[in-house]
């Protein structure tokens, strides 16, 4: 299983789109600033959206599409699926 996910710094804050085969591990890495880069620099720690995919190819295609989207489209997608921009990480770790 593969996942396309969106992390946010806060409600309507800085966004990051990524792809992974281990969503729990990857979200934990973002949350703990384990890997230097964009999410660490901008404090992007909140998992606000994700989609599962069976194939890595499909996940990568979707990731590239979302990365090209305008910011307001990404925010609307999150609003539709997670209107309070709740951190979904806690639900994954149970």
C-alpha distances in whole Angstrom, upper triangle without the diagonal:
4,7,10,13,17,19,23,26,27,28,28,28,27,23,20,17,14,11,9,6,8,9,12,13,14,15,18,19,20,21,23,24,23,22,25,25,25,23,26,29,28,27,24,22,21,18,19,16,12,10,7,6,5,7,8,11,11,9,12,15,14,15,18,19,19,20,23,24,27,27,28,25,23,25,25,22,21,25,23,20,22,25,26,24,23,21,18,17,19,17,14,16,18
4,7,10,14,16,20,23,25,25,25,25,23,20,17,14,11,7,6,4,7,8,11,12,11,13,16,16,17,19,21,22,21,20,23,22,21,20,23,25,25,24,21,20,19,15,16,14,10,8,6,5,6,7,6,9,9,6,9,12,11,11,14,16,15,17,20,20,23,23,25,22,20,22,23,19,19,22,22,19,20,24,25,22,21,19,16,16,19,17,14,17,19
4,6,10,12,16,19,21,21,22,21,20,16,14,11,8,6,5,6,8,7,10,12,10,11,14,15,15,17,19,20,19,19,21,20,19,17,20,23,22,21,18,17,16,12,13,10,6,5,5,6,9,9,8,11,10,6,9,11,10,9,13,14,13,14,17,18,20,20,22,19,16,18,19,16,15,19,18,16,17,20,21,18,18,16,13,13,16,15,13,15,18
4,7,10,14,17,19,19,19,19,17,13,11,7,6,4,7,9,10,9,12,14,11,11,15,15,14,17,19,19,19,18,20,18,17,16,19,21,20,19,16,16,14,11,11,8,5,5,7,8,11,11,10,11,10,6,8,10,7,6,10,11,9,11,14,14,17,16,18,16,13,15,16,13,13,17,16,14,15,18,20,17,17,15,14,14,17,17,14,17,20
4,7,10,14,15,16,16,15,14,10,8,6,5,6,8,11,11,8,11,12,10,9,13,13,12,14,17,17,18,17,18,17,15,13,16,18,17,16,12,12,11,7,8,6,4,6,9,11,14,15,13,15,13,10,11,13,10,8,12,12,10,11,14,14,16,15,16,15,11,13,15,12,11,14,15,12,13,16,17,13,14,12,11,11,15,14,13,16,18
4,7,10,12,12,12,12,10,7,5,5,7,9,11,14,14,11,13,14,11,10,13,14,11,13,16,16,17,16,18,16,13,11,14,16,14,13,10,10,8,6,6,5,6,9,12,15,18,18,17,18,16,13,13,15,12,9,12,13,9,10,13,12,14,12,13,13,9,10,12,10,8,12,14,12,11,14,14,11,12,11,10,11,15,15,14,17,20
4,7,9,10,11,10,8,6,5,7,8,11,13,16,15,11,12,13,11,8,11,12,8,9,13,13,15,14,15,14,11,8,11,13,11,10,6,6,5,4,6,7,9,12,15,18,21,21,19,21,20,16,16,18,15,13,15,16,12,12,16,15,15,13,15,15,11,11,14,13,10,13,15,14,12,14,14,10,11,9,10,10,14,15,14,16,19
4,5,7,7,6,5,5,6,9,12,15,16,19,18,15,16,17,14,11,13,14,10,10,14,13,16,16,16,14,11,9,11,12,9,8,5,6,5,6,7,9,12,15,18,21,25,25,23,24,23,19,20,21,18,15,18,18,14,14,17,15,15,12,13,14,11,10,13,13,10,12,15,14,12,13,12,9,10,9,11,12,15,16,16,18,21
4,7,8,5,5,7,9,12,14,18,19,22,21,17,17,18,16,13,14,14,11,10,13,12,16,16,15,14,11,8,10,10,7,5,4,6,6,9,10,13,16,19,22,25,28,28,26,28,26,23,23,24,22,19,21,21,17,17,19,18,17,14,15,17,14,13,16,16,13,15,18,17,15,15,14,10,11,10,13,14,16,18,19,20,23
4,6,5,7,9,12,14,17,20,21,24,23,19,19,20,18,15,16,17,14,12,15,16,19,19,19,18,15,12,14,14,10,9,8,8,7,10,9,13,16,20,23,26,29,30,28,30,28,25,25,26,23,21,23,23,19,18,21,19,18,14,15,17,14,12,15,15,12,13,16,16,13,13,11,8,9,9,13,14,16,18,19,20,23
4,5,9,10,13,15,18,21,23,26,24,20,21,22,20,17,19,20,17,16,19,19,22,23,23,21,18,15,17,17,14,12,11,11,9,11,9,12,16,19,23,26,29,30,29,30,28,25,25,26,23,21,23,22,18,19,21,18,17,13,13,15,12,9,12,13,10,10,13,14,11,10,8,6,9,10,13,15,17,18,20,21,23
4,7,8,12,14,17,21,23,26,25,22,22,24,21,18,21,21,18,17,21,20,23,23,23,20,17,15,17,17,13,13,11,13,11,13,10,13,16,19,23,26,29,30,28,29,27,24,24,24,21,19,21,20,16,16,18,15,13,10,9,12,10,7,10,12,9,9,13,14,12,11,10,8,12,13,15,18,20,21,22,24,26
4,6,10,13,16,20,22,25,24,21,21,22,20,17,19,19,15,15,18,17,20,20,19,17,13,12,14,13,10,10,8,11,10,12,11,14,17,20,23,26,30,30,28,29,27,24,24,24,22,19,20,20,16,16,18,16,14,10,11,14,11,9,13,14,12,13,16,17,14,14,13,10,13,13,16,17,20,21,22,24,26
4,7,10,14,17,20,23,22,19,20,21,18,15,18,17,13,14,17,15,18,17,16,14,10,9,11,11,7,8,7,10,10,12,12,14,16,19,22,25,28,28,25,26,25,22,21,22,20,17,18,18,15,13,15,14,13,9,12,14,11,10,14,15,13,15,18,18,16,16,16,12,15,14,17,17,20,22,22,24,26
4,7,10,14,16,20,19,16,18,19,15,13,16,16,12,14,17,15,18,16,16,13,10,9,12,12,9,10,7,10,9,10,9,11,13,16,19,21,24,24,22,22,21,18,17,18,16,13,14,15,11,10,13,12,11,8,11,12,9,9,12,12,11,13,16,16,14,15,15,12,14,13,15,16,19,20,20,22,25
4,7,10,13,17,16,14,16,16,12,11,14,13,10,12,15,14,16,14,14,11,8,7,11,12,10,10,7,10,10,9,10,10,12,14,17,18,22,21,19,19,19,15,14,16,14,10,12,13,10,8,12,12,12,10,13,13,10,11,15,14,12,15,18,17,16,18,18,14,16,14,15,15,19,20,19,20,24
4,7,10,14,15,12,15,15,12,12,15,14,12,14,17,16,17,15,16,13,11,10,14,15,13,14,11,12,12,10,10,9,9,11,14,15,18,17,15,16,15,11,11,12,10,7,9,10,7,6,10,10,12,11,14,13,10,12,14,12,12,15,17,16,16,18,19,15,16,15,15,15,19,19,18,20,23
4,7,11,11,10,13,13,9,10,13,12,11,14,16,15,16,14,15,13,11,11,14,16,15,15,12,13,13,11,12,11,9,11,12,13,16,15,12,13,13,9,9,11,10,6,9,11,9,9,12,13,16,15,18,16,13,15,18,15,15,18,19,17,18,20,21,17,18,16,15,15,19,19,17,19,22
4,7,9,8,12,12,9,11,14,13,13,16,18,17,17,15,17,15,15,14,17,19,19,18,15,15,15,12,14,12,9,10,10,10,12,11,9,10,10,7,7,10,9,6,10,12,11,11,14,16,18,18,20,18,15,18,20,17,16,20,20,18,19,22,23,19,20,17,16,15,19,19,16,18,21
4,5,6,9,9,7,9,12,12,12,15,17,16,15,14,17,16,16,15,17,20,20,19,16,16,16,13,15,13,10,11,10,10,12,11,9,11,12,8,9,13,12,10,13,16,15,15,18,19,22,21,24,22,19,21,23,19,19,22,23,20,20,24,24,21,20,18,16,14,18,17,14,16,19
4,6,9,9,9,11,13,13,15,17,18,19,17,17,20,20,20,18,20,23,23,22,19,18,18,15,17,15,12,11,9,9,10,10,8,12,12,10,11,14,14,13,16,18,17,18,21,22,25,25,27,25,21,24,25,22,21,24,24,21,22,25,26,23,22,19,17,15,18,17,14,15,18
4,6,6,6,9,10,11,12,14,16,17,15,15,19,19,19,17,19,22,22,21,18,16,16,13,16,14,12,12,11,12,13,13,12,15,16,13,14,18,17,15,18,20,19,20,23,24,26,25,27,25,22,24,25,22,21,24,24,21,21,24,24,21,20,17,14,12,15,14,11,12,15
4,6,5,6,8,10,11,12,14,15,15,15,18,18,18,15,17,20,20,18,15,13,13,10,12,11,9,10,10,12,14,15,13,16,16,13,14,17,16,14,18,19,17,18,22,22,24,22,24,23,19,20,22,19,17,20,21,18,17,21,20,17,16,13,11,9,12,12,8,10,13
4,6,5,6,9,10,10,12,14,14,15,18,19,19,16,17,21,20,18,15,13,12,10,13,13,11,13,13,15,17,18,17,20,20,16,18,21,19,18,21,23,20,21,25,25,26,25,26,25,21,22,24,21,19,22,22,19,18,21,20,18,16,12,10,7,9,10,6,7,10
4,6,5,6,9,10,11,12,11,12,15,17,17,15,16,19,19,17,15,13,13,12,15,15,14,16,15,17,18,19,17,20,20,17,18,22,20,18,21,23,21,21,25,26,27,26,28,27,23,24,26,23,21,24,25,22,21,24,23,20,18,15,13,10,12,13,10,10,13
4,5,5,6,9,10,11,10,10,13,14,14,12,13,16,17,15,12,11,12,10,13,13,12,14,14,16,18,18,15,18,19,15,16,19,18,15,18,20,18,18,22,22,24,22,25,24,20,21,24,21,19,22,23,21,20,23,22,19,17,14,13,10,13,14,12,12,16
4,5,5,6,9,10,10,11,14,14,14,11,12,15,15,13,10,8,8,7,10,11,11,14,14,17,19,20,18,21,20,16,17,20,18,16,19,21,18,18,22,22,23,21,23,22,18,19,21,19,17,20,21,18,17,20,18,15,14,10,10,7,10,12,10,10,14
4,5,5,6,8,8,10,13,15,15,12,12,16,16,13,11,8,10,9,13,15,14,17,18,20,22,22,21,24,23,20,21,24,22,19,22,24,22,21,25,25,26,24,26,26,22,22,25,23,20,23,24,21,19,22,21,17,16,12,11,8,10,13,10,10,13
4,5,5,6,5,7,10,11,12,10,10,13,14,12,11,9,11,11,15,16,16,18,19,21,23,23,20,23,23,20,20,23,22,19,21,24,21,20,24,25,26,24,26,26,22,23,26,24,21,24,26,23,22,24,23,19,18,14,14,11,14,16,14,13,17
4,6,5,7,7,9,10,10,6,7,11,11,9,7,6,8,9,12,14,14,17,19,21,23,23,20,23,23,19,19,22,20,17,20,22,19,18,21,22,23,20,23,23,19,19,23,21,18,21,23,21,19,22,20,17,16,12,13,11,14,16,14,14,18
4,6,8,10,12,12,12,9,8,12,11,8,7,4,7,9,12,15,16,19,20,23,25,26,23,26,26,22,22,25,23,20,23,24,21,20,24,24,24,22,24,24,20,20,23,22,19,21,23,21,19,21,19,15,14,11,12,9,12,14,13,13,16
4,5,8,10,12,13,10,8,12,13,10,10,8,11,12,16,18,19,22,23,25,27,28,25,28,28,24,24,27,26,23,25,27,24,23,27,27,27,25,27,28,24,24,27,25,22,25,27,25,22,24,22,19,18,14,15,12,14,17,16,15,18
4,6,7,9,10,7,5,9,10,8,9,8,12,14,17,19,20,23,24,26,28,28,25,27,27,24,23,26,25,21,23,26,23,21,25,26,26,23,26,27,23,23,27,25,23,25,28,26,24,25,24,20,19,16,17,15,17,20,19,18,21
4,7,10,12,10,8,11,13,12,12,11,14,15,19,20,20,23,24,25,27,26,24,26,27,23,23,26,25,22,24,27,24,23,26,27,28,26,29,29,25,26,29,27,25,28,30,28,26,28,26,23,22,18,19,16,18,21,19,18,21
4,6,9,8,7,10,13,12,12,12,15,16,19,20,20,22,23,24,26,25,22,24,25,22,21,24,23,20,21,24,22,20,24,25,26,24,27,27,24,25,28,27,24,28,30,28,26,28,27,23,23,19,20,17,20,23,20,20,24
4,7,8,6,8,11,11,12,13,16,18,21,22,22,24,25,27,29,27,24,26,27,23,22,25,24,21,22,24,22,20,23,25,25,23,27,27,24,25,28,27,25,28,31,29,27,29,28,24,24,21,22,20,23,25,23,23,27
4,6,6,6,9,10,10,12,16,17,19,20,21,23,24,25,28,26,23,24,25,22,20,22,22,18,19,21,19,17,20,21,22,20,23,24,21,22,26,25,23,26,28,27,26,27,26,23,23,21,22,20,23,25,24,24,28
4,6,5,6,8,8,11,14,15,17,18,19,21,23,24,27,26,23,24,24,21,19,21,20,16,17,19,17,14,17,18,18,16,20,21,18,19,22,21,20,23,25,24,23,24,24,20,21,19,20,19,22,24,23,24,27
4,6,5,6,5,7,10,11,14,15,16,19,21,23,26,25,22,24,24,20,19,21,20,16,18,20,17,15,18,19,19,16,19,20,17,17,21,20,18,21,23,22,20,22,21,17,18,15,17,15,19,21,20,20,24
4,6,5,7,8,12,14,16,18,20,23,24,26,29,28,25,27,27,23,22,25,24,20,21,23,21,18,22,22,22,20,23,24,20,21,24,24,21,24,27,25,23,24,23,19,19,17,19,17,20,22,21,21,25
4,6,8,11,14,16,18,20,22,25,27,28,31,30,27,29,29,25,24,26,25,21,22,24,21,19,21,22,21,19,22,24,21,21,24,24,22,25,27,27,25,26,24,21,21,19,21,20,23,25,24,25,28
4,6,9,12,14,16,18,20,23,26,27,31,30,27,28,28,24,23,25,23,20,21,22,19,17,20,20,19,16,19,20,18,17,21,21,19,21,24,24,21,22,21,17,18,17,19,18,21,24,23,24,27
4,6,9,12,14,17,19,22,24,27,30,30,27,29,28,25,24,26,24,21,22,24,20,19,22,21,21,18,20,21,18,18,21,21,18,20,23,22,20,21,19,15,16,14,16,15,18,21,20,21,24
4,6,9,10,13,15,18,21,23,26,26,24,25,25,21,21,23,21,17,19,20,17,16,19,18,18,15,17,18,15,15,18,18,15,17,20,19,17,18,16,13,13,11,13,13,16,18,18,19,22
4,7,9,12,14,18,20,22,25,26,24,26,25,21,21,24,21,18,21,22,19,18,21,21,21,18,20,20,17,16,19,18,15,18,20,18,16,17,15,12,12,9,11,10,12,15,15,15,18
4,6,9,12,15,18,21,24,25,23,25,24,20,21,23,20,18,20,21,17,17,21,20,20,17,18,18,15,14,17,15,12,14,17,15,12,14,12,8,8,5,8,8,10,12,13,14,17
4,6,8,12,14,17,20,21,20,22,21,17,18,20,17,15,18,19,15,16,19,18,19,16,18,17,13,13,15,14,10,13,15,12,10,13,12,9,8,5,5,6,9,10,10,12,15
4,7,11,14,17,21,22,21,22,20,17,19,20,16,15,18,18,14,15,18,16,17,14,15,14,11,10,12,10,7,9,11,9,7,9,9,6,6,5,6,8,11,11,12,14,17
4,7,10,14,17,19,18,19,17,14,16,17,13,12,15,15,12,14,16,15,16,14,15,13,10,10,11,8,6,10,10,7,7,10,11,8,9,9,7,10,13,12,12,15,17
4,7,10,13,15,14,16,14,11,13,14,11,10,14,14,11,14,17,15,17,16,17,15,12,13,14,10,9,13,12,9,10,14,15,12,12,11,9,10,14,12,11,14,17
4,7,10,12,12,14,11,8,12,12,9,10,13,13,11,14,17,16,18,18,19,16,13,15,15,11,11,15,13,11,12,16,18,15,16,15,12,14,16,14,13,16,18
4,7,9,10,12,10,8,11,13,10,11,15,15,14,17,19,19,22,21,22,19,17,19,19,15,15,18,17,14,16,19,21,19,18,17,14,15,17,15,13,16,18
4,6,7,9,7,6,9,11,9,11,14,14,14,17,19,19,22,23,24,21,19,21,21,17,18,21,20,17,19,23,24,22,22,21,18,18,21,19,16,19,21
4,7,9,8,8,11,12,12,14,17,17,18,20,22,23,26,26,28,24,22,25,25,21,22,25,23,20,23,26,28,25,25,24,21,21,23,21,18,21,22
4,5,5,6,9,10,11,12,15,16,17,19,21,22,25,26,28,25,22,25,26,22,23,26,25,22,24,28,30,27,27,25,22,22,25,23,20,23,25
4,5,5,6,9,10,10,12,14,15,16,19,20,24,24,26,24,21,24,25,22,22,26,25,23,24,28,29,26,26,24,22,21,25,23,20,22,25
4,5,5,6,9,10,11,12,14,15,17,19,22,24,26,23,21,24,25,22,23,26,25,24,26,29,30,28,28,27,24,24,27,26,23,26,28
4,5,5,6,9,10,11,12,14,16,17,21,22,23,20,19,22,22,19,20,23,22,20,23,26,28,25,26,25,22,23,26,24,22,25,27
4,5,5,6,9,10,11,12,14,15,19,20,21,19,16,19,20,17,18,21,20,18,20,23,25,22,23,21,19,19,23,21,19,22,24
4,5,5,6,9,10,10,13,14,18,19,21,19,17,20,21,18,19,23,22,21,22,25,27,24,25,23,21,21,25,24,21,24,27
4,5,5,6,9,10,11,13,17,18,20,17,16,19,20,17,19,22,21,20,22,25,27,24,26,25,23,24,27,26,24,27,29
4,5,5,6,9,10,11,14,16,17,14,13,16,16,13,15,18,18,17,19,21,23,21,22,21,20,21,24,23,21,24,27
4,5,5,6,9,10,13,14,16,14,12,15,16,14,15,18,18,17,18,21,23,20,21,20,19,19,23,22,20,23,26
4,6,5,6,9,12,14,16,14,13,16,18,15,17,20,20,20,21,23,25,22,24,23,22,23,26,26,24,27,30
4,5,5,7,10,12,14,11,11,15,15,13,15,18,18,18,20,22,24,21,23,23,22,23,27,26,25,28,30
4,5,5,8,9,11,9,7,11,12,10,12,15,15,15,16,18,20,18,20,19,19,20,24,23,22,25,28
4,6,8,9,12,11,9,12,14,13,14,17,18,18,19,20,22,19,21,20,20,21,25,25,24,26,29
4,7,9,12,10,10,13,15,14,16,18,19,19,21,22,24,21,24,23,23,25,28,28,27,30,33
4,6,8,6,7,10,11,11,13,15,16,17,18,19,21,19,22,22,22,24,27,27,26,29,32
4,6,5,7,9,10,11,13,14,16,17,18,18,20,18,21,22,23,25,28,28,28,30,33
4,5,5,6,9,10,11,12,14,16,16,16,17,15,18,19,20,22,25,25,25,28,31
4,5,5,6,9,10,10,12,14,15,14,16,14,18,19,20,23,26,26,26,29,31
4,5,5,6,9,10,11,13,14,14,16,15,18,19,20,22,25,25,25,28,30
4,5,5,6,9,10,11,12,12,14,12,15,16,16,19,22,21,22,25,27
4,5,5,6,9,10,10,10,11,10,13,15,16,18,21,21,21,24,26
4,5,5,6,9,10,9,12,11,14,16,17,20,22,22,23,26,27
4,5,5,6,8,9,12,11,14,15,15,18,20,19,20,23,25
4,5,5,5,7,9,7,10,11,12,15,17,16,17,20,22
4,6,5,4,7,7,10,13,13,17,19,18,19,23,24
4,6,6,10,10,12,15,14,18,20,18,20,23,24
4,6,9,9,10,12,11,15,16,15,16,19,20
4,6,5,7,9,9,13,14,13,15,18,19
4,6,8,11,12,16,17,16,18,21,22
4,5,9,11,14,15,15,17,19,20
4,6,8,12,13,13,15,18,19
4,6,9,10,10,12,14,16
4,6,7,8,10,12,13
4,6,6,7,9,11
4,5,5,6,9
4,5,5,7
4,6,6
4,6
4
